[in-house]
Amino acid sequence: MKMLHIMRSTMLFLAFALGSVVPAMAGEITISAAASLTNAFQELKPLFEKASPGTTLLFNFAASGPLLKQIESGAPVDVFASADQETMNQAVAKKLIAESTRKDFAANTLVMITPSDSTLGLKAPKDLSNPKVERIAIGNPDSVPVGRYTRQSLTAAGLYDALKPKFIMGESVRQVLDYVGRGEVQVGFVYNTDAMIAKEKVKVASEMSAHDTVTYPAAVIAASQKKAEAEIFLAFITTSPEGQAVLAKYGFKKP
């Protein structure tokens, strides 16, 4: 049994890495979800499976951009949950989702964080011009939604170009969080929900503004062979009291 589990895990990893289609086993649906949803969705898993006997959730967490590329390459996915509208709009344009199933299910806030033991006294983005601030972690704006929100906010403040030499690019919001939590950078930009789960290691210095509203859309993949089960999962995260309670517990707001 242990060997079977290892083989299944290996097949899934290879499927996502190579973009090949390996159908999920009967009763399993695969959710590709933004990295910031990791903790909330993992807690949702047993609640959903209890409410939907016979259905098992498999998760693939990463930045929304790379997830979309995996889906486009044919990765075996049933539901896509993005951290921004732009990435989901790309999925629509490429006809990768069943557009009628698209729903917004959560919202978030962009924040500037520092290590919890920071003594720099950073209070606002303008403080990042201080010569003592040498390393700033942001999500890569080309593929990571939190990076695009960060770029919008810092650009509106007239700071983005001036701060570019200090940027350390992260490939997901959780990588940015890790950089700050380990003290490898002096400041970073993440979602408030990420800051909450690492509150012993990081502290919020400022809430950001002047960026697109941070809303999370989810949709059933057009090529899914389990659309009915996938739509049940969407209903669970958008309308069920259990699903909404878990999202709220982790700091997500209603869209």
Beta strands, then each sheet from edge to edge (+ up, - down):
strand 1: 28-34
strand 2: 56-62
strand 3: 79-81
strand 4: 103-107
strand 5: 110-115
strand 6: 136-139
strand 7: 167-170
strand 8: 187-191
strand 9: 202-207
strand 10: 215-220
sheet 1: 2+ 1+ 3+ 10- 4+
sheet 2: 7+ 6+ 8+ 5- 9+
end
